[in-house]
Amino acid sequence: MTTDDGVQAEPAMEMNETTTSEKVDGIVAQTRADHAADGPERIAEVLRQRLAEAGLDLPADEDSRLAHS
C-alpha cells in the first residue's frame, strides 16, 4: 500500500509465515547435514539444543526419533 504522498506504508510483498512443521524440518535437515559423521546420538543432542533455541518444544523422545530417521 502506498500513501497519497507516494510513501510505501506496508511491505511490498506479503510475508508467508513458516509453520512449526517447516521450522522443525529445516532444523532437522541442517543438523543432519552439520553432524552426519557424528552419529544419531550427537544429532539428537544438537537437535534438542537447536529446537530449544528456536523456541520449539517437542515431546521428549521426538528428537531421538528425528535423529534416527
N, C-alpha and C positions, 0 to 999 in steps of 0.2 A: 504494500500500500504506500502510496506517495501522497504527501500533504499538498495543499494548494500552492505552496511556495517551492515545490519540487524536491522536498527533502524526504528521503526514504524513512518511513516510520516503523517498518516491520522488516523482518528478514525477507530477502528476495525469494528464497525458496523455503518451503515448509521443511522442517527437520523431522525425520522419522525417528521415533523413539525405538531404542533397541529393547527387545523383550528380554526377560530374565533368562529364558532358554538360549537365546542367541548370545548373551553375555557369557553364560556358562560354557557353551560350545566353543566360543572364541578362546576363553581362558584355558580350557582343556586342550584344544589344538596347539596353542602356543606353548603350554607347559610340556606336552608330549614332545614337541619339536626341540625345546630347550634341553630336556633331560632324557632323551631317548636312550642314551647309553647308561643311565643311572639305575634303571630298573623300576618296576612298578611301586615299590615301597617309597622310594625317593619321590617319584612322580606324585603319589598320594600326599606326601608331606608338603610338597611345594603347592599342590592344588589347594590344600587346606589354607595355607598362608595367603595365596593369591585371591582365593574366593573371599576370605575374611577381609582382605584389603579392599576388595570391590564392594563390600557390604552385602555379600550374598551368603545366605545361610542355607545349607543343605543338611539332610539327615546325616548322622554320624558315619554311616557306612557308605554313603554315596560317593565320597571322594575316592575311596578304595576301589569301588566298582568302576568308576570312570577311569581310574589309572590302569586297571587291568583290561579295559575294553579294547 
